[in-house]
Amino acid sequence: MKETTGFREKVVIITGASSGIGKAVSLQLASEGACVSLAARNAERLQEIAQECNQLGGSAIAIPTDIADQQQCRNLITKTVEKFGRIDMLVNNAGFTVVDKFEDLQTLELFQRVMNVNFNGAVQCTYFALPHLKNTHGRIVNISSLGGIVPFPGNASYAASKAAMTGFSDSLRLELQDDQVSVTMIYPGAVVTKFQEHRLDKDGQVRGSDGGSLYTEDMMTADECAEIIIEAAKQRKREVVMKPGKISRWIKLISPSLLDKIIIERVKKIIEREAQESK
Ligand SMILES: NC(=O)c1ccc[n+]([C@@H]2O[C@H](COP(=O)([O-])OP(=O)(O)OC[C@H]3O[C@@H](n4cnc5c(N)ncnc54)[C@H](OP(=O)(O)O)[C@@H]3O)[C@@H](O)[C@H]2O)c1
């Protein structure tokens, strides 16, 4: 089913379009002349990005949506079809993380919230978009994370939500083969966005602006990540595993305990760097 095509006048829904990777994907698609339907909770930010998309030559609609809410996902699909008449691609990108040890969570509410947004949100949007995607032989693009392949400690809910996305996507890809709807999984490594600022701790406190200190100059930008995502979608690729995911996958196959040691060492270094920077 490999094919390369542009997105001119194609209708694309992007969740998590108000920031970071989703925003970059939306702007790049708009500059190709796509009709983009932008979803996230922050209505004001979405409206600003919709205007930018229109200025770039696309056609944009902002649909404020909390993807954890099934009815709002249904509304996103309905409003998109009302406005543009079809759906060619769904990019399930919205997500966030809670970072702390599982045993330190006061209740399971935060764990479930991560699953509800990162996993159920993608499932819900896919469910309501699917009849329209079948009509257009469309594309589903799911933004997972290396954390779904190589989980870090303190990330149990996030890792679970992204690994669940893999199972969902791999099964759906097979179901949809005859319908010629492709399912592409994207596994980004660290990308410089507001993701670390938006992350919550065990008490539900937002980390805030110092989350940006986790980023280093060699990390990928949101624009670079968006380019890779759009190219993968064009080619209907099965998956894209970004650096350093490929090597981690091999080490996990050959010597999982070695990978555990590498991860523990890496986490120690991150904690040390954070402690130094907060002095
Ligand atoms: N940055 C990284 O290093 C990295 C690495 C691997 C994977 N990823 C994945 O990439 C995706 C995008 O993350 P990012 O880095 O661009 O982070 P970001 O800048 O924090 O953007 C996250 C987006 O998700 C939206 N969102 C969060 N909760 C939502 C909800 N309940 N309903 C609808 N939208 C919601 C946010 O919008 P509102 O707040 O307006 O709702 C925002 O637009 C995520 O799935 C993340 O797991 C990121």
The ligand as a MOL file (V3000), in Angstrom:
LIG
                    3D

  0  0  0     0  0            999 V3000
M  V30 BEGIN CTAB
M  V30 COUNTS 48 52 0 0 0
M  V30 BEGIN ATOM
M  V30 1 N 8.1970 16.1900 23.3840 0
M  V30 2 C 8.7120 14.9670 23.5100 0
M  V30 3 O 9.8780 14.8040 23.9290 0
M  V30 4 C 7.9060 13.7590 23.0890 0
M  V30 5 C 8.5940 12.5480 22.9410 0
M  V30 6 C 7.8750 11.4170 22.5770 0
M  V30 7 C 6.5240 11.4980 22.3370 0
M  V30 8 N 5.8690 12.6890 22.4800 0 CHG=1
M  V30 9 C 4.4200 12.7270 22.2430 0
M  V30 10 O 4.1180 13.7220 21.3150 0
M  V30 11 C 2.7730 14.1850 21.5370 0
M  V30 12 C 2.7740 15.7160 21.5350 0
M  V30 13 O 3.5390 16.1820 22.6280 0
M  V30 14 P 4.3590 17.5550 22.5880 0
M  V30 15 O 5.7600 17.2210 22.8280 0
M  V30 16 O 3.9850 18.3490 21.4130 0 CHG=-1
M  V30 17 O 3.8160 18.1960 23.9520 0
M  V30 18 P 3.0160 19.5590 24.2680 0
M  V30 19 O 3.7390 20.7100 23.6790 0
M  V30 20 O 2.7870 19.5340 25.7200 0
M  V30 21 O 1.6490 19.3690 23.4950 0
M  V30 22 C 0.6670 18.4740 23.9570 0
M  V30 23 C -0.6380 18.7540 23.2300 0
M  V30 24 O -1.6370 17.8380 23.7020 0
M  V30 25 C -2.8170 18.5760 24.0060 0
M  V30 26 N -3.6140 17.9120 25.0230 0
M  V30 27 C -3.2450 17.5290 26.2690 0
M  V30 28 N -4.2920 17.0100 26.9200 0
M  V30 29 C -5.3450 17.0640 26.0610 0
M  V30 30 C -6.7190 16.6810 26.1520 0
M  V30 31 N -7.2310 16.1440 27.2730 0
M  V30 32 N -7.5250 16.8860 25.0900 0
M  V30 33 C -7.0280 17.4340 23.9510 0
M  V30 34 N -5.7490 17.8120 23.8120 0
M  V30 35 C -4.9250 17.6350 24.8510 0
M  V30 36 C -2.3040 19.9390 24.4770 0
M  V30 37 O -3.2910 20.9550 24.2880 0
M  V30 38 P -4.2410 21.5930 25.4110 0
M  V30 39 O -3.4520 21.7020 26.6600 0
M  V30 40 O -4.6530 22.8850 24.7950 0
M  V30 41 O -5.3800 20.6310 25.5220 0
M  V30 42 C -1.1580 20.1550 23.4930 0
M  V30 43 O -1.6480 20.6970 22.2830 0
M  V30 44 C 2.3280 13.5560 22.8570 0
M  V30 45 O 1.4750 12.4680 22.6030 0
M  V30 46 C 3.6230 13.0610 23.4860 0
M  V30 47 O 3.4210 11.9380 24.3000 0
M  V30 48 C 6.5460 13.8250 22.8580 0
M  V30 END ATOM
M  V30 BEGIN BOND
M  V30 1 1 1 2
M  V30 2 2 2 3
M  V30 3 1 2 4
M  V30 4 1 4 5
M  V30 5 2 4 48
M  V30 6 2 5 6
M  V30 7 1 6 7
M  V30 8 2 7 8
M  V30 9 1 8 9
M  V30 10 1 8 48
M  V30 11 1 9 10
M  V30 12 1 9 46
M  V30 13 1 10 11
M  V30 14 1 11 12
M  V30 15 1 11 44
M  V30 16 1 12 13
M  V30 17 1 13 14
M  V30 18 2 14 15
M  V30 19 1 14 16
M  V30 20 1 14 17
M  V30 21 1 17 18
M  V30 22 2 18 19
M  V30 23 1 18 20
M  V30 24 1 18 21
M  V30 25 1 21 22
M  V30 26 1 22 23
M  V30 27 1 23 24
M  V30 28 1 23 42
M  V30 29 1 24 25
M  V30 30 1 25 26
M  V30 31 1 25 36
M  V30 32 1 26 27
M  V30 33 1 26 35
M  V30 34 2 27 28
M  V30 35 1 28 29
M  V30 36 1 29 30
M  V30 37 2 29 35
M  V30 38 1 30 31
M  V30 39 2 30 32
M  V30 40 1 32 33
M  V30 41 2 33 34
M  V30 42 1 34 35
M  V30 43 1 36 37
M  V30 44 1 36 42
M  V30 45 1 37 38
M  V30 46 2 38 39
M  V30 47 1 38 40
M  V30 48 1 38 41
M  V30 49 1 42 43
M  V30 50 1 44 45
M  V30 51 1 44 46
M  V30 52 1 46 47
M  V30 END BOND
M  V30 END CTAB
M  END
